[in-house]
Every structure is written in C-alpha cells, then in structure tokens.
Amino acid sequence: MNWKLLAMILCFILSGCHDKTNHLPSKVVIEKSHGIIIKDPYRYAEDTNSSIIKNWIADQNETSKKLFSRIKKRQYLIDLQMDHDKKKAFVISRLKVTENGRHFYLKRLPEENIPKLYYRNSFSSQEELLYDTKQFKPKTQHEYIINYLQPNWDGTKIVISLTYNGKEISELIILDVLSKKTHPEILTNAWPSSSEGIKWLPNNSEFIYSYYPVIDPKSKKFLKNTKAVLHDINKPSVNFTEILSKEHNPNLDIKEEDFPVVSIENSKSKYLIGKITGGGGLSYSNSYYLHLNNITTKKWMPLFKKSNQIKDFIIKEDSIIYKTSKEAPNFKICITSIKNPNFQNPRVLVKEHKNKVITDFEITNEALYFVTNTNGVKAELYKYTNNTTEKIKLGTTYGSLILNTKSSNHSELWITAQGWTTNNKRYEYKNGLIKDKCLNNLLENEISSDIVVEEIEIDGHDGEKIPLSLIYNKNIQKNSQNIVMMDSYGSFGISMRPSFSLRRLLWVIEGGIYAIAHVRGGGEKGDTWHKGGYKSTKPNTWKDFISCAEFLIENNYTSSKKIAIWSGSAGGILIGRAITDRPDLFTVAVVEFGSLNILRSIVHANGDNIAKEFGSVKDSTEFKYLLEMDAYLHIKDNQKYPATLLTAGLNDPRVPVWNTIKFGARLQKVNTSNKPNFLLIDSESGHAKDDPKLKEFERYANILSFALWQTGHPDYQPE
C-alpha cells in the first residue's frame, strides 16, 4: 500500500490542507527603492507564459476542482440559481431607448447561455429578434457575447460590441435595423463597455469611439496613447479620423496614459465635449469643447479643469449644468455658460445637503431631477423647477435610484429603483404621473418576508461612523454560531449600492447573515468619504472593515470562527490587508481577480492611471503608501492565516493574473494554520464582466460552497 499517498488523502479530508510538496519554488528578488529594501520571492511568476507557472496553475485548478466535486451540495446552489432563472422566464439587460422611442436591449431565455439583441418600436410594441451572436464569426467556435450596444438617434442603425472569454476588448459591427443586415466593416481595438462608450453624431451616419492601439494586456504599451476617433458608416472601411488624442492634439497636454474621450448630449447638440480621463471613480478631468462645424479641426477650447471637481454634467443649448464637490463634499448642482464659463462663481441650482449625498441628476424639458442618498442605502428623488424643490414619492423606499432620459429636450424621466430585498423596478415620471415601465418579468414573492435588512452605523477605529448593512432571516438567534459573509470594496469612490443579488439571498437561505460594510474609499458619504480611503488614508479602508467584524463579534452576531469575507478587484487590497493585519479575525477569505500586489501593479500597463487613486512608485512618499497597502508584501513567515479561495481569469485586462498567483503561492508556503489555500484560475475568463450564465452560476456556487464549508455548515463538508 502507498502509505504516503494515504496520509496525504487523509490530511486533505480531515483538515483540508494542501499537499505540502507542491509549493511553487521561491526565487527572491531584492530591490531597493527610495531607501527601502523590498524582497519579492515570486517575481518570476509574473511571466505567466513560463512552463513552470502554467503547470502550477493547472495543478492548482485540478486540486480546487476536485475539492468542489466533493462538496455535494454545491450542485444545489447551481440548481437554485437555475430554478430562479426559469421562474423569471427571461432576463432583459442593457436597455437603450432612442429619442423617437425605439427600445433596444439584450434578452436571455432560461434555456440560453448567451443573450440576444432585440428591439421594439415602443415600450408596448411587439418585440423582434435583431441579432444572435452565433452569426458573428461562426468558424472561430468562440462563444461571443454582446458587452455594449448603441443605436443612433433615430434607431435605424446600431453599433454592437462583441467579445469572448472575458477579454472585454471587443470588435464593433454596424447593423441596419430595418434589413437586419450588418455592414461589411468590422472595427477592432475597441472597448466601449469601459470607456465613455459610442457617441453618434446628429447626422445618424457617423459615430465616435475610443481606439486602443495595443490590445495585449501583457504589453507595456497596453492602454497607452488611446484615441477618440470618428467612423463614417457611409465609407465601409476600418479607417477612421482622429478627433482627440495625444498625437492629434499636442497643445492639450495629453499624457500617454490618459484616456481622451468625446461625448455629445443629444441629436440637437451643437457641441462635442472632450474629456481627458483616467483613474476611475472620482478622478476629475480636464475638459474641452468643440463646435460640431469644426469637427475635422483641432479647435478644442478649454471648458473646465480638474480643480473644478466636476463629476457629472449635462449640456443644454449654450449652458453646462454640472455636479461638483468643489466646496461641497456631498455635491451641489450648478450652471454656467459654455462660451463664457464662470466655474469660480457659478449659479447654484441645488445646494449641498448636510447629511445626504447627491448621487445622480437628469434634465427633461419639464424640470431638473436629482437623487440624494443617506449612507449609501436610502435614496430619495427630487424635482427642481422655478427655484422650487419638491420631493417625489415612489410609494416604496429604495436604497438606490438611477435616472435616465431620452434627452433634455423630452419630457420622460426614467427611474431605476433598487434595494437589497426588493425587485429592481423601472418607472417613468412624466407630467406629474408615475407609471411602471419595467420590461423584466418580476417574480411575486421572490424574497421571503422573513428576510430583513438592518441598517446601522458602527464606530470605526478612529471614531468615524461606518455604515453597515445586515441581511438575514428574522428568526435567527443572535449568538456566536451564526455564519457571516462580509462584503465590501472601498476604492475609486464607488459605493456599495443596494440592489437585489441572488448570491446574497443564497447565503441567507443557508442560514447566514450577509453583511455589507460601507468603508472609506467608497462614495457612500461623498467626496470626503472617498478621500478618507485614498493614498495616505487608504489604511482606513481595511481598518473600517476590521471594525465592522469586531462589532459583529462583540454584539453577539457571530464569532471569528464563523466569519467569511469576500471582495474582488481593488477590493483585493481590503481583503488582503484585512487578513494580513488581523488573520485571527476571519476564518475564510475569498478574493476574485484581486489587486494583491499593488506595488508591482503600479509599474505595469495601466499603472500610471491606477496611481491617481493609490499612489505612484516614482514619488518617495506615495511609494510608502503603496507599500502599506500591498497585501502580498505583508504576508509573514510561520503565520496562521485563514482559509482562502483566490480566483482569477487569464484574460483579465484590468488586474494582472499574477497578483493572484504570487499571493496564493506565498500564502501556501507560509501558512501554519492547516487551513486550505486554494486557487482557481480560468483560461476562458477575465474580470468576470462578460461571463455567460452558466459560468457565473458555477462561480457563485464555488465561492459560497467553499465559504460554507470553512465556516462549518454541516451540509457543505467534503465527502
């Protein structure tokens, strides 16, 4: 008998530990930056094309998949998602409505893995199938998905963006709506789902999009020197005319890492607005305007600067109405002229609210509408007209309200209303009346009345009040045995907005408490809240999270042995530093495509833009900020760390996959807790932005079953 093999199997079954002989070998690279010595034992793992790394990834995937196959109730989680999908009959997403009322959207039936493109002439008209992604390059065998769509102003043509395997970078086709035939040209090197999208000109035959010269995420030139370009559908070729770029506009001080983007408000607009963006979230931008008659020239005129702190704006005739945090951390709405702007002393339309953040606004031909939010979880809608503000009641209190219009020349206002335990609704407000305008099939009694939401504020490490949302069954008993899943993000000023999520509901169904921590670095309490977890103040992000966990333990909601934590992307900083700072506080951590080695990420492809949020390695002070938030470099030898599941996609264009590889390899080698540290790296996925239905269902089932196993749920122990 192979006693060594038997011992390994018993070790895996009884304690969940990995085969200790399968560690990725370390090869320490020592560097000195700004007087600080950095030791990186897995620098070579950044070369994901090497045979050593490829083989190690394959081995890690095999180990993880074997584990999931042993958790028999994992399939139950997949089945629940499938049943929920069938009950809904269909799912509609990416709705676009033209100025003449044509509706374009993606629709997926329960038996389908990929949605198709449909349209209807009006909200109540019969729908028609417009495009099936199987029509696109069928010989490639790729499962293409539509990740962006944009009809022209009259709905006679539509641009469709297609991608596959989570690459996000896409190809664009133009479809004639009446004939349902595609134009011959296929435009490449596009990414409209991430940039400002596609903007049609009023002539309905030309559109502007962002062109990315290099689309290989592993190249140092990736996301460099992007261009805003113009395509004419009457000239069926892949050629374009540059409108705004570093090369085309040398007088505008555009840097190679900047993203120059162009927008136009509606079909009656006279101006193009150019923004020099990059960095995401609340990174403000320099902006310029150009009269449409001068589109082929370089006569861009200055409009506003970063220092004006303008977040959103709407162009109405010769005026700009905008939302700013200038001397108003919770935002105010102002107006000024485009030709003779006065951003230092504009006319204020809506003043800043003391304890509420203005999160959204829109303009119709009737009024200006805006949304306020308290702590990121209680939204209210207001109407401003003739210097008077009135509150609009929707009948139900929602956690999030998002506004849309046809244009400022039309009367319709559309409201997308969301909450933690309420169906997502879509309303139309017009002439003082509210109508239901939801295209999706809403399920009655979808959420049990026994599930409740508790919105509280807890004391942070420095006395700051941290909002905390708790979702659970009202019949649970508060004690140390409750399993808790904590979720958060805390970067780029992005809020954890309330919305119905089946993954949260599944955790609650299995008897758990789902906790959403609204930590600093997010936008729940405005610009100040974002800046409270930004560069030098970034430690507040994970310290707020830790404070929330301590509160749950101290107030008898749970215990450290029952807490699972979960986030992804820049949320990897939060989770990574939480478990390296307080490994005793959590029993299991899940990080998806996480920024776990931020110090190295900054020096790679999009690092100069990421630096706007986190800091630059070129600056000696900001280098220390980055070092403090780097989870990988905070892993210590011979430390007892929680169980971890780290997932990533090889095609991720946002966060390099080696963040996950390096962190996972290091953790496996030094962890003495005898808890498992698994990796699952998908060669046919990226940042989980454009995954097909079944891949998404399996992703959630893997994460939830792993967390339920490690928090001790009896039904999820491996056989």
N, C-alpha and C positions, 0 to 999 in steps of 0.2 A: 504493500500500500504506500502511496505517496503521502507521507505524514506531513511534509512541508506544505503541500497543496491543501490538505485537510485543515491544517492550522490556519492557513490564510482564509479559507472559506468560513471557518468558524468565527474568525476575527471580524470578517465582514458582516456576517449575520448578526452576531451578538452586540457588536459595538459600532458597526458602520465605518470602521477605519479603512483607509486605502492600503493597498499593497505598498509597504514602505520601500521596496526596492525599485519602484517605478518613478522616483523623483527625477525631475528634469535637472541635469547637472548644472551647477552654477559655475560661471566664469566671470569673476569680479572685475569690473572696470572701475578704476578710481580716477576721479576728476576733481579739480579744484576750481571753484567759481566764486568770485567775489570774496576770496579768503576762506571759503567753506569747502571742506572735503566731502565729496559725495561718492558713496560706494554703491555700485549697481551690479548685483550678481547675475542679472538676466538680460543685460543689454543686447546680447546676441539674439534673443528671442524676438526682437523687433523685425528680424528678417523672417517673415512667415513663409517664404518660399524655400527655406532650407529643409532638407530631408529630415533632420533631427526634429524640427518643430512640427512638420507635417505629420510625422509618425507619432509624436507625442500627443498631438491633437486627436488623431484617430484613436489612440489608446484611451484617452480621457473620454471621448464620446462613447466608445464601446462600454466602458465602465459605468458611465452615467445611464446609458440606455438599459443596461442590464438591471441596474437598480430600479429604474422606473417600471420595468416589466415585472418586478417582484412586488410592487405596491399594487395589489389587485384593484383597489378601489379608485385608482387613478382613472380607470376607464369610466367609472361612474361620473366623474367630473366632466369628462368629454361628453358622455351621454346626456347629462343635464343641459349642457350648452347646446347640443344638437336638438333636444326636445324644445328648448326655449326658442330656438331658431325656427323650428317647424310651426310653432304656435303663432308666430308673428306673420307667417305666410310670405312675407317679403321684407327686404331692408332697402331703404332709399337713402342715398348719401350724395354729397357734392352738388346740391341743388343750385342752379343758376337761372335767374329769371331776367329776360331781356326787357327793354323799355316798352316793347309792344306786347308784353305779357307771355311770351313763349317760355315754357318751362323745360329745362334740360337737366337730367340727373342720372345717376347710376342706380341700378336696381338689381338686387340679387335675390333669387328664389331659394328656398331651403335646399333643393337638390343641387344647387350650383355652388361652386367653389370660388368663382370669379364673377363680379357684377358686369352687367352690360349697360350700354348707353341708350337711354330712352328720351323721348320728348313728347310734349303735348302743346297744342296751340294756346291753351289757357289752363287755369287751375282745374276747371271742371270738364275739360275736353278729354276725349279718348286718347290714351297714350299709344305711341308707336315705337317699336324697336328701331333704333337708329344705327347702332354699331355693336358688333360682337368682336371681342378681342381675338378670337380664333381666326378672324380674317387677316390679321396682321402677321406677315412673315411665317406662314404655317410650316414651311420646311425646316425652320430652326428648332422646332419642338419645344421652344420656350413657352412658359405659361405667362403671357403678358397680362399686365393689369393697368387700368387707366388710373393715373395718380393725379390728374388735373384736366380740367376742361374749361374752355372759354368760348361761348358763342359771340358773334359780332352783334352790333347794336340792334339790328332788325331780325336776328335769328335765322338768317339764310345760310350762314356758314358757321362752322365751329372748328376750333383747334382742339385736337385730342393729344394728350401726352401719354406715352406708353413706356413702361419699364418692366423689368423682370428680376427675380431673385433678390429683391430688396436693394437693388443698385441705386434707386431714386433718380439718378441721372437718366434722362429719357430722350426719346425721339418724338418729333411732332409731325402729325399728319393733319391735313385740312380736309374737312368733309362738307360736301354740298348737301344741305338738309333736304331739299326737295327731291333730288335724284338719288340721294344716299350713296353717291359715288365719291371716292377720295381723289384729291388732286395728285398728280404724278410725283411731286417732290416730297421727300422725307427729310425733315430738318433734324440734325443731330446736335449733340453737345448742349442740350438744354436741361434745365432743372426748375421749371416754373412752380412746382409744388413747394419749393424752398425760398425762391426769390419773390419779387413782387408780382409774379405771375405773367400773364399776357394781356396787353392793352391794345385793343382795336382802335384805329383812327375813325373819325366820323364818316369817312368815305366807305366804310364797311369792306374794304378790299386790301387794306394794309394793317399790319399789327407789329407791335414792338415786343421783343422778348430778350432775355439775358442769354448771351452766348458764352460758354466756358471753353476756352482754347484747349485746355488739358483736362481730361476727364478720368484719368487714372489716379485713384486716391493714394497710391503709393508713390507717386511722383512728387518731387519737391515743388513743381510748378502747378500742382493741382490747386484750383480755386484762385489762381493768380491772373491778373490782367483780364478780368471779365469785361464784357462789352454789352451795352444796351444797343440792340440792332433792330433795323426795320426790314420786314419782309413784305413783298408785294405779291399777292396770290395771282395777279394777272400776268406775272412773269414767272412761269413754272420752272424755277431752278432753285438750287440751295444757296445761291448768292444772297448777300444781304448788304445793307447800307448802315455803316456805323453812325450812331446818334450821340452816344455819350460813352467815353472811355478814356483811359489814361493816355493812350496814343492819339486819339482823335481830338482831345481837349487838354493839351499840355498846360494851358493857362489856369486850369481849375484846381491844381494841386491834388490830383487823384493819385493815391498810392497803389502799388501793385496788388496789395491785399484787399483794397476797398471793393465794394460791390456797387457800381453805378447802376441805378435803376430808374425807370421812367414810368410815370403814371399819367392818366388823363381821366377827368372826373365823369364826363358823360358825352353823349353824341353832339351836344351843343357847345361843348367847351372850346375856348379859344386858345388855351394854353396847355403845353406839356410841362409837367413838374419833374425835375430831375433831382434825385437824392443820392448822396454818396454814403452808403450804409456799410454795415459790418459790425459783428459783435453780438447781435441779437438783443432781445429784451428791451431794456430802457436805454440802450446806447443811442444817444441822439445823433443827428446828422446835419451836415451842411446841405442846403437845398438851393436849386436854381429854377428859373422858369424860362420858357422859350415859346414865342408865339408860333402857332401852327403854320403860319405862312412862311416861317423861317426854318422849317424842319430840316432842310438839307444844308443849313448853315451851321456855324459854330457860335451863334449869338446868344448863348445862355447868359442870363442876367441873374445876379445874386438875389435870393429871396430871404431865407433865414439861415442862421448859424447854429452850430451845436450848443453854443452858450445860451440860445433862446429856449432850450429844453422843450422842444415841441415833440410830442409823442404821436398825435394823430391830427389830420387836417382835412378839410373839405374846401374845394374851390367853387365859389358861387359867383358867376359873372367875373367882376374885377376885384373880388374880395377873397380873403382866405380866413376861414373860421377854424380855429385850432384849439387843441387841448394841450396845456402846458403845465409843468411843475415849477416853473420859474416863480420863486417866492410863494409857491403854493404846493407843498409836498403831496397833498391829496388831490391836486389838479384843479384847474379852473378852465373855463372856455372863453376865448377872446376872439375878436375880429379886427382885421386891419386891411388896408389896401394892398394889392399886389404891386401896382406900379410905384406907389409911394408908401411903402410899409413903415409902420412905427411899432416895432416889437418891444421897445422900451416902455412905451406908454400907450398900450392898445385900449380899445374899448372892451370892458369886461362884460360878457353876456351872462355867464353863470359863475358866481363866486365859489371859492373853495369852501367845502364843507368840513367842519372841525373833526368829526369822528367818522366820516364816510369818504370813500374814495370814488371819484368819478371814473368809471371804468370804460364807458362807451358813449358815443353820441352819433346822431344822424340828423339830416335836414331833409324835409319834404317841402312842397310848395305851400304847406299849411303852417309849419312850425319847426322849431328845433326841439329834438327829444334827447334826453340823456339818462344814463343809468348811474345810480350810486350803489356802493356796496359796503356793508359793515363787516369788518374782519374777514372779508373774502367769502362770506357764507350767507349774507342776507341782502338780496338785490331789490332795488326799488326803481320804478320808471317815472320820469317827469316830463312834462311838456312846457316849453318856454315859448311864449309869444306875446308881443306887445308889452315887453318888460314885466310880464307876469309869469310866475311859475306855478303849475298845479300838478299834483300827484295823480297818476293814472293807476287805478286799481285793476288787477287782473283776476281777482277772485280767490287766488291762492298765493301764498308766499313762496317765492322761489329763491334758490341760492345763487343763481346766475341768470342774467338776461343779456342776450346779444342782439343787436339791432342791424337791420338791413333795409335798403330801399331800392327802387328802380333807379332813381336819381333824385337830385334836389328839385327837379322840375315836375315831379309827380307827387301824388298825394298819399300813396300807400306806404305804410311803415310796417315792416315785418319783425316780429319779436320771437326769438328762440328762447324758450324758458326751460330751465333745468334745475334739478335738485338731487340730493343723494338718494332719495327713495321715491321720487316722483317720475312719472313718464315724461320724457322730453316732449314738449309741446311747441307748436308754431302757431302764432296768432297774427292776424292783420288788424292794424288800427287805422281807421280812415273815417273822416267826418264825425269824430267823436264816438264811433262804434268799434267794438272789438269782436272779431269773427275768428272762429277756428279755421286755420289754413294748414293743417298738418297732412302731409302726404303719406307718412308712415302709418302702418296699421298698429294702433296702440292696443295693448292687451289689458283687458279689465282684470282687476285683482291680481296684477302681475307681482306685486310686492305684498307680502303678508302684513296685516295690520298690527301684528305682534312685533314688527321690526320698528325700532325707534331711533331717533337721532338726538344726541346730546351735544349741544354746542357750549363749550366752556372756555375760559381763559385760565392759564396756569402761570405761576411765577417762574420766570427764567432765572438763569444763574446770576444775572445782574439786576434782577427785579423787574425786567421788562415783562409785560403781559403777552403770553404766547397763545394764540387761538388754537384750540384742539377740538376736532370733530370726532365723535364716537358713534358708531353704528352697531347695534346689537339687538338681540331678542329681549323684549322687556321682561321675560320670565326668567332670565338667568339670575343666579345668585352672585353677588359680589364676593369673590374670595380669590385666594392665591392660585386656584386651579384653572381659572379661565385662560384660554389661549387667546393671544392678541396678535394681530398683524398690524404693524405700524408702517405707514406710507408717508413719503414726503419728497420734496425736490429742493427748493431753496436756491435758485440761481436765475440770472438774467431778468429778474423782476417778474417772473412767471408765477402766477397764482395757482394754487390747487383748487380750481373752480368746482363747485358741486355739480355733479352730473351722475345719472344712473350708470352703474357699471356692474355687469354680471359677475366679474371676478370678486368684487366686494361682497355681493349677495351670496356667492358660493361659500365664502369663508364664514359668513354669519349663519348660513344654513347648517354648516357643520359644527355650530355651537360656539363660534368665536366672536370676539369683539374686533371690529375693524376701526383703526384709529388713524386719522389724517392730521398730521402736525403742520401747521401753517408757519413755518420757521422763517427767520430773517434771511434775506437774499431773494425771497419771493416778492410778490407785489400786493399781498393782501391788505397792507396798510399804507400803500402808496410808495412814493419815491424814497422816503426816509427808510421804509422797511426794506426796500431793495438795497439801499446803500448800507444798511446795518449788517448785511452779509455779503460784503463786496470788498475784494482785495484785502486790505489790512484788517477789516472786520469780519472776514469770512469765517473764522472760528465760531462766531455766534450761530452759524447755520447748524453745525453738528452739536454745539452745546445746547441750543434750544431743543433739539431733538432728544438729547440725553435728558434734559429737564422734564420733557413730556413723559419719557419712560419712567423716570423716578417718581413722578406724580402718580402714574398708574399703579405702581407698586405700593407707594406709601398710602394710597387711598383704597387699597384692597380690591382693585380691579383684577390684578394678576400678580405674577411673580417673575423674576428674571428667567427662571427655567421655562417659562411659558410664552416668552416674547419673541416673535419673528419680526424682521424688518425687511423692507423691500423698496427699491428705487432703481433708477437707471439713468444713463447718460451722465449729465453733470450732477445728478443725484447720487452718482457713484462716489463723489467727494464726500457727501454727507454720510452715506452708509460706511464707506471705507474708513473714514476718520472716527466715526462713532465706535466701530468695533476695535480699532487700534487704540483709541483713547480709553474706552470702557468695555473691554472684552467680557467682563464679568456680568454685564447688564443685560445681555441678549443671548438667546440660545441658538438662533439661526438667522443668517443674513442672506438675502438674495440680491444680487446686483446684475442688472441687464445692461450690456454694452456700455459699461461704466467708465467714467474718467477717473481712473485709479492711480495713474502715474502722470499727473498733470504737469510736473516739471519737464518731462520729456515731450508731452503732447504739445506744449507751447513752441517747441523748436521744430515741429513738423508742419505739414502743408498749410493748415489754416490757423497756425499758432498766433500770428500777428492779430487776427481778429479775436481769438479766444482771450488774448492778453488784455483786450479792452475791458473784459469782465473780471479776470482773475489776477493779472499782473504780467509783467514782461521779465524774461530772464536777463535782458540787457541792462536792466536797472537794478542796482545792488540792493535797494530797499525792497522793491517788488519781488526780487528773487527770493527773499526771505519769506514773503507772503506765500509764494508758490510752494516753497519747501514745507511750510507749516501745513498746507492743505493737501500735500501729496501722501495718499494713504499707503502706497507701496513702500515708500521710504520710511514709513513709521512702523512697519512690521518688525517685531523684535524676536530674537532667538529665544527658544525654550519658553514660549508663552502659551497659555491656554486660551485659544481663540474659539469663537462659536463655530458651529457647522456652517458651511457656505455652499451656495449654488451660484456659480458665475456663468452667465450665458452671453453669447456674442454671435455676430454674423460676419463671415469673412468678407462680405461685400459692403460693409458699413462705410459710407462716405463721410460720416460725421466724427466718430470716435474710433481711432485705430484699434484693431482687434488685439494687438499685442498688450494693450492695457490690461485686458482680462488674463491673457496668458502669463504675463510677468507676475501679476498679483497672485494668481492661483498657484503658480509654481512655487513662489516664495512661501506662501501660506502652508502649502502641503508639507514643505520641508521643515518648518519650524514649529508647527502647531503640536502641542503636547497634550491637548485636551481629549484626544482619542475620538474626537468628533469628525465626521467626514467633510472633506473639502472637494466638491465636485465641479467640473467644468463641462459645459455643453456648447460646442461651437459649430454653428450651422454654415455649411458651404453654399447654401442656397437662400441665404437671408442677409439682411443688413442691420438697420437700426429699428427694425420692426415697424416701419412706416407703411409699407405696401405689401404686407403679407396676405396670402389667400386665407380664406376662412378656416380650413382645417389646420393649417399651420398655427394660426392664432389660438384655436381651441386647444391644441396639444401643448402649446407654450404655457397657457394658464394652468392646464392640468398638471404639467410637470412641476411648476413653481408651487402651486397650492398643495399638491400631494407631498412634496419634499418638506415644506414647512409644517404641514400637519403631522408628518412622521416625526420630525425632530422636536415638535412641541408636545409629543406624547399622545396624540389622538390614537386610541386603540384600533380603529378601523383602517389606519394607514401605516401600520407596521409591516415591513417587508416580510414576505413569506420565505 
